[in-house]
């Protein structure tokens, strides 16, 4: 399946690598917004919440660094040579998905950083009736919607690949 200058197996491998980054990111997402968030209550009672926020932020920073390496490698897959239209579309959507995942990870990272710095202030409702947390959460939700849309598109493309 390899064409001159075009690494189809490499594209599949990077698709799997990006999916693994998503899986690890989603575990962290679940720690604060999912059913597993009960752990946060336990950590609060044990007064370890700040450490948990810090640890999650560090893990997210590592995932962003990993994605940056994947992005350049995926770009490099097509520097030389022709490719089929389907291959080009998968490549384009995979890069868009990777970038959307990076934006979602960055938004969640910012939430954890703010929670770690001063959770009470971050969650306090301002004069406009909203907290900084709720504003950041709305932005994060928009990133998640885009990520879901691109993920659906990418899944369809890979199944027809």
N, C-alpha and C positions, 0 to 999 in steps of 0.2 A: 503494500500500500504506500510505500514511500515514493514520493515524486522528487525530482531534482530540486533541491533547495527547500523542500517542504517536509517537515517531520510530523506526520499524522500520529504515529504512536506517542511522540512527545507531547502532542496536544492532549491526547487522552490521559497520559500520565499527569500532566499539570491540572487537568480537570479534576482528577481524583485528589490531587494534593490540595487544591482550593476547596474541594468538598470536605476534606479532613480539617482544614482551618475553620470552615463554617461549623463543623460538628463541635469543635473545641470552644469556639466562640459561643455557640448556642447553649452549651453547658453553663457558661458564665452568665449568660442572659437569664437562664432559668433560675440561677441562684438569687436573683433580685426580683424577677418578674413572674417566675413560674411557680408551680406547686412546691418546688424545693425551697422556696423562700422561707419556709418555716425554720430552716437552719439559721437564717438571719435573726430570728427571734431568740433562738437558743444562744447564739453568739452575743446578742445584745444583753441577755441576762448574765452572761459570763463576762461582759465588758470587753469582748474581743472584736467588736464590730469594726472599729477603725482599722485594725490589722487585716480583717477580711476584705474591707474596701481596698486597702493598699495592695494586698495580694492579687485581687482580681484586676486592679488597674495594671499591675506589673505583667500579669499574664496577657492582658489585652495588648499592651505595648509590644510584647514578644510576637503576638500574632500579626500585628501590623508590620513588624520588621520582616516576618516570614513572607507575608503577602507582597511586600516590596520586591523581594528577591524573585518571587514567582512572576510578578508582572514583567520585569525585564526579561526573564527567560522566555515567557510567552511571546513577548514582542519579538525577540530574537529568532523565534521559530520561522518567521516568514520574511526575513530580510532579503533572501535571494530566491528567485525562481517563481514559477507559476503555481497556482492552486485552483481547485475547483470552487465553484460558487458556494456550495454547501460548506466546504472547509473554511472558506473566508468568513462566512456567516457565523460558524461556530467560534472561530477565532475572535471575531468582533464581539460577540455576545459574551464569551468567556472573559474577555478583558473588561467589558462593561460590568459584568457580575462581580469580578474581583474588585473593581473600583467602588462599586456600591457596597460590597462587604466591608471594604476598608472604611468607608464613610460611616457605616453602622457601628463598626468596632470603635472608631474614633469618638462617635457620639456617646456610646456606652462608657468608654474610657473617661470622657469628660464628666459624665454623671458620677462615676465612682470617685473621681478626683474631688469633685465638689462635696460629695457626701463625706469623704474622708476629712476635708479641711474644716467644715463647720456644718454638720448635718442639720442642726436646728435652724440656722439662718437660711440655708439652702431650701428647706421645706416650708419656711414661714411664708404666709400669704402676704403679698404686697398690697399697696393702695389700689392697684388695678384688679385685685381679686384673684391673682394668680401667683404662684410661687415660681422661683427660678427653676425648681425641679420640674414643675408641670410644664413650663415652656420648653425646657430641654427634652422632656419626655415626648412632647408633641413633635419636635424636630426628629427625635430618634424614631418615632412611629412612622414618620414620612420616609425615612431612610429604609426602615423595614419593609414598607409597602413596595418601594422600588426594588429592593433586594428580592422580594417574593415574586414580583412580576418578571424580573430577569431570570430568576431561578426556574420558573415555570417554562419560560422560553428556552432556556438552555437544556432543560430535561427533554423537551420535545425534539430539539435539534440532535442531542446525543442519541436518543432512541431511534432516530431515522438515519443515523450515521453509518 
